[in-house]
């Protein structure tokens, strides 16, 4: 059930509890909270979502925390809501009138957990670029992401090129990763100084048919196409997409976007394929999507 945030009574003291730290004990249950990046445009309300889970058996199993009471705080507003069947606590909040990044908090009292997230109010007058992560900018086998994702190598020249793009475009990272890997994902982006931008995760799991479908890589294209359509429904100008897989290319092409795929193999479709980011830079310049001589400022998500 979605609630709307309201203004807190004057003088009310708000206590923040730290997110339970990682424990080396196999037997100790731990609580995890991941605040999803919210994306909207100036003045348009948006849903804030936070996933709460309780790890078991040393983190080998992380069942969702269902029907727990969570409290949101955002720019002087507060509201409470219960987590749903998927462990998601969702409230609707008004967006500020100016583009920017605005923080919010979501807290669970019992078991205690605190998540800090961001509302990204994007500028509808400025185009954006969709960027995949695994195999596109992260040079690490996907099965190693749980342990090494935060220390993954970036493909040569990919951070520099994205910073150049960020001087003209807004960057949105759209990945088929589950939000479980949020810490590793943000650590990787920060480590290599990729430009700041919201991260959109997939929802993988066994509880619902939608979650189970996304365990199949062939379904990742439909997920990404849907997210691109949602961005457009906000009035945002999606300029093009950078990915690596055939499902990325399919999603971009179905959305009518110019598609650029980092891959070593040929394939069908209209996507431009490249193996080195220097090649992509040259192609983007020829396509008029990258200005010569521009270097974007370094951002940290």
C-alpha positions as CSV (number, residue, x, y, z in Angstrom):
1,X,0.0,0.0,0.0
2,X,1.4,3.4,-1.0
3,X,1.2,6.3,1.5
4,X,1.8,10.0,1.0
5,X,4.3,11.9,3.1
6,X,3.1,14.6,5.5
7,X,4.8,17.3,7.5
8,X,6.1,16.3,10.9
9,X,4.6,17.9,14.0
10,X,6.9,20.8,15.3
11,X,9.4,19.8,17.8
12,X,9.2,16.1,17.2
13,X,12.5,14.4,17.7
14,X,13.5,11.9,15.0
15,X,15.9,9.2,15.9
16,X,18.0,7.5,13.2
17,X,19.3,4.0,13.7
18,X,22.3,2.8,11.8
19,X,22.0,0.0,9.4
20,X,23.1,-3.2,10.9
21,X,26.7,-3.9,9.9
22,X,27.9,-7.0,8.2
23,X,28.6,-9.8,10.7
24,X,31.1,-12.7,10.3
25,X,28.9,-15.0,12.3
26,X,27.1,-17.6,10.2
27,X,24.3,-18.0,12.7
28,X,23.5,-14.3,13.3
29,X,20.5,-12.9,11.3
30,X,21.2,-9.5,9.8
31,X,18.8,-6.9,8.4
32,X,19.5,-5.2,5.1
33,X,17.9,-2.1,3.6
34,X,18.4,-0.8,0.1
35,X,16.8,2.5,-0.9
36,X,16.1,2.6,-4.6
37,X,16.9,5.7,-6.6
38,X,13.7,7.6,-7.4
39,X,13.6,9.4,-10.7
40,X,11.2,12.2,-11.6
41,X,11.0,15.7,-13.1
42,X,10.5,19.0,-11.4
43,X,7.2,19.4,-9.5
44,X,6.1,15.8,-10.3
45,X,5.4,13.5,-7.3
46,X,7.2,10.2,-7.2
47,X,7.2,6.9,-5.3
48,X,10.1,6.4,-2.9
49,X,10.9,2.7,-2.5
50,X,13.1,0.8,0.0
51,X,13.7,-2.9,0.1
52,X,14.1,-4.6,3.5
53,X,15.5,-8.1,3.9
54,X,16.6,-10.3,6.8
55,X,19.6,-12.5,6.0
56,X,19.8,-16.1,7.2
57,X,22.5,-18.7,7.2
58,X,25.4,-16.3,6.8
59,X,23.7,-14.4,4.0
60,X,23.0,-17.4,1.8
61,X,19.3,-16.7,2.1
62,X,17.8,-13.2,2.3
63,X,14.0,-13.4,2.7
64,X,12.0,-10.2,2.4
65,X,10.7,-8.5,5.5
66,X,7.0,-8.4,4.9
67,X,4.4,-6.2,6.6
68,X,6.8,-4.4,8.8
69,X,6.3,-0.7,9.8
70,X,8.7,1.7,8.1
71,X,9.1,5.5,8.5
72,X,10.1,7.8,5.7
73,X,11.7,11.3,6.1
74,X,12.2,13.7,3.2
75,X,12.8,17.5,3.4
76,X,10.8,18.0,6.6
77,X,8.1,15.5,5.6
78,X,7.5,12.2,7.3
79,X,5.2,9.2,6.8
80,X,4.8,5.6,7.8
81,X,3.9,2.6,5.7
82,X,4.1,-1.2,6.0
83,X,6.3,-3.2,3.7
84,X,4.5,-5.3,1.1
85,X,4.8,-8.9,0.1
86,X,8.2,-8.2,-1.6
87,X,9.6,-6.4,1.5
88,X,9.2,-3.0,-0.3
89,X,8.1,0.1,1.7
90,X,6.7,2.6,-0.7
91,X,5.5,6.2,-0.2
92,X,4.7,9.0,-2.6
93,X,6.5,12.3,-2.1
94,X,6.4,15.6,-3.9
95,X,9.4,16.6,-6.0
96,X,11.1,19.9,-5.6
97,X,10.6,22.5,-8.4
98,X,14.3,22.5,-9.4
99,X,16.4,19.7,-10.9
100,X,18.9,18.2,-8.5
101,X,19.5,15.2,-6.2
102,X,17.6,15.2,-2.9
103,X,18.2,12.7,0.0
104,X,15.6,10.8,1.9
105,X,15.6,8.2,4.7
106,X,13.6,5.0,5.3
107,X,13.8,3.4,8.8
108,X,12.5,0.1,10.1
109,X,12.1,0.0,13.9
110,X,12.0,-3.7,14.5
111,X,14.3,-5.3,13.4
112,X,16.2,-2.0,13.2
113,X,17.5,-0.8,9.8
114,X,18.1,2.5,8.2
115,X,18.5,3.3,4.5
116,X,19.5,6.5,2.9
117,X,18.4,7.1,-0.7
118,X,18.2,9.8,-3.4
119,X,15.4,11.4,-5.3
120,X,16.8,12.4,-8.7
121,X,14.9,15.3,-10.2
122,X,16.0,15.2,-13.8
123,X,15.9,18.1,-16.2
124,X,13.4,17.4,-19.1
125,X,15.2,19.9,-21.2
126,X,18.4,18.0,-21.1
127,X,18.7,14.6,-22.9
128,X,19.9,11.5,-21.1
129,X,21.9,8.4,-22.0
130,X,21.1,4.9,-20.8
131,X,24.2,2.9,-19.7
132,X,24.4,-0.8,-18.8
133,X,27.0,-2.0,-16.2
134,X,28.0,-5.6,-16.4
135,X,30.1,-6.3,-19.5
136,X,29.6,-2.7,-20.6
137,X,31.7,-0.6,-18.1
138,X,32.4,-3.3,-15.5
139,X,35.1,-5.8,-16.6
140,X,34.2,-8.6,-14.3
141,X,32.4,-11.9,-14.8
142,X,28.9,-11.5,-13.4
143,X,29.3,-14.5,-11.0
144,X,32.1,-12.7,-9.2
145,X,30.0,-9.5,-8.6
146,X,28.8,-10.6,-5.1
147,X,32.4,-10.8,-3.7
148,X,34.4,-8.6,-6.0
149,X,32.0,-6.2,-7.7
150,X,33.1,-3.1,-5.8
151,X,36.7,-3.7,-6.9
152,X,36.0,-4.6,-10.5
153,X,38.1,-3.2,-13.3
154,X,36.5,-0.7,-15.6
155,X,37.0,-1.1,-19.3
156,X,39.8,1.1,-20.5
157,X,38.7,4.7,-21.3
158,X,35.0,4.0,-20.2
159,X,35.1,6.4,-17.2
160,X,36.6,9.2,-19.3
161,X,34.1,8.8,-22.1
162,X,31.1,8.8,-19.8
163,X,32.5,11.9,-18.1
164,X,32.7,13.6,-21.5
165,X,29.1,12.5,-22.2
166,X,28.0,13.9,-18.8
167,X,28.9,17.4,-20.0
168,X,26.0,17.2,-22.4
169,X,23.8,14.4,-21.2
170,X,22.2,13.1,-17.9
171,X,23.5,9.6,-17.2
172,X,21.1,6.8,-16.1
173,X,22.6,3.4,-15.2
174,X,20.1,0.7,-16.1
175,X,21.3,-2.8,-15.0
176,X,19.8,-6.3,-14.8
177,X,21.5,-6.7,-11.4
178,X,19.3,-7.2,-8.4
179,X,19.3,-4.5,-5.8
180,X,21.1,-6.9,-3.5
181,X,24.3,-5.8,-5.2
182,X,23.7,-2.1,-4.5
183,X,26.8,-1.6,-2.3
184,X,29.1,-3.3,-4.8
185,X,27.6,-1.3,-7.7
186,X,28.0,2.1,-6.0
187,X,31.5,1.3,-4.8
188,X,32.5,0.4,-8.4
189,X,31.1,3.6,-9.8
190,X,32.7,5.7,-7.2
191,X,36.1,3.9,-7.4
192,X,36.4,4.7,-11.1
193,X,34.9,8.2,-10.8
194,X,32.1,7.5,-13.2
195,X,29.7,10.4,-13.6
196,X,26.8,10.7,-11.1
197,X,23.5,9.3,-12.1
198,X,20.6,7.2,-10.7
199,X,20.9,3.4,-10.8
200,X,17.9,1.3,-11.9
201,X,18.0,-2.3,-10.8
202,X,16.1,-5.4,-11.9
203,X,14.0,-7.5,-9.5
204,X,15.3,-11.1,-9.3
205,X,13.8,-13.7,-7.0
206,X,11.7,-16.8,-6.5
207,X,8.6,-15.4,-4.8
208,X,6.6,-14.0,-7.7
209,X,6.3,-15.0,-11.3
210,X,7.7,-11.6,-12.4
211,X,10.8,-12.1,-10.2
212,X,11.3,-15.7,-11.6
213,X,11.0,-14.5,-15.2
214,X,13.8,-12.1,-14.7
215,X,16.1,-14.9,-13.7
216,X,16.1,-15.7,-17.4
217,X,18.5,-13.4,-19.3
218,X,16.2,-13.5,-22.3
219,X,13.7,-11.5,-20.3
220,X,16.1,-8.7,-19.4
221,X,15.4,-6.9,-22.6
222,X,11.7,-6.6,-21.8
223,X,12.6,-5.2,-18.4
224,X,14.9,-2.6,-19.8
225,X,12.5,-1.6,-22.5
226,X,9.8,-1.0,-19.9
227,X,12.1,1.2,-17.8
228,X,13.0,3.3,-20.9
229,X,9.3,3.8,-21.6
230,X,8.8,4.8,-18.0
231,X,11.5,7.5,-18.3
232,X,9.9,8.8,-21.5
233,X,6.5,8.9,-19.8
234,X,8.1,11.5,-17.4
235,X,8.8,13.7,-20.4
236,X,12.5,12.9,-20.4
237,X,14.5,12.8,-23.7
238,X,16.3,9.5,-23.9
239,X,19.0,10.0,-26.5
240,X,20.7,6.7,-26.9
241,X,21.8,3.5,-25.1
242,X,25.2,1.9,-24.4
243,X,25.2,-1.8,-23.5
244,X,26.9,-5.1,-24.3
245,X,24.3,-7.8,-24.8
246,X,21.8,-8.7,-27.5
247,X,19.0,-8.0,-25.0
248,X,20.4,-4.5,-24.5
249,X,20.5,-3.9,-28.3
250,X,16.9,-5.3,-28.6
251,X,15.6,-3.0,-25.9
252,X,17.3,0.1,-27.3
253,X,16.2,-0.7,-30.9
254,X,12.6,-1.5,-29.8
255,X,12.5,1.9,-28.1
256,X,13.7,3.5,-31.3
257,X,17.1,4.5,-29.8
258,X,20.5,4.6,-31.4
259,X,22.2,1.5,-29.8
260,X,25.9,1.1,-29.1
261,X,27.1,-2.4,-27.9
262,X,30.5,-3.2,-26.4
263,X,31.1,-6.7,-27.8
264,X,33.6,-8.9,-29.6
265,X,31.0,-10.6,-31.8
266,X,29.0,-9.6,-34.8
267,X,25.2,-9.7,-34.7
268,X,22.0,-8.7,-36.4
269,X,20.1,-5.4,-35.9
270,X,21.0,-1.8,-36.2
271,X,23.3,-1.5,-33.1
272,X,26.8,-0.2,-33.6
273,X,29.3,-2.7,-32.2
274,X,32.7,-1.8,-30.7
275,X,35.4,-3.5,-28.6
276,X,37.2,-0.4,-27.4
277,X,35.9,2.8,-26.0
278,X,38.2,4.8,-28.3
279,X,36.3,3.4,-31.2
280,X,33.0,4.4,-29.5
281,X,34.2,7.9,-28.9
282,X,35.1,8.3,-32.6
283,X,31.7,6.9,-33.6
284,X,29.8,9.2,-31.2
285,X,31.6,12.2,-32.6
286,X,30.8,11.2,-36.2
287,X,27.1,10.7,-35.1
288,X,27.1,14.2,-33.6
289,X,26.5,12.9,-30.1
290,X,29.8,13.9,-28.6
291,X,31.4,17.3,-29.0
292,X,35.1,17.4,-29.8
293,X,37.4,18.6,-27.0
294,X,34.9,18.4,-24.2
295,X,35.8,16.7,-20.9
296,X,33.0,16.4,-18.4
297,X,33.5,17.1,-14.7
298,X,34.1,14.1,-12.5
299,X,31.0,13.0,-10.5
300,X,30.6,10.5,-7.7
301,X,27.3,8.7,-7.4
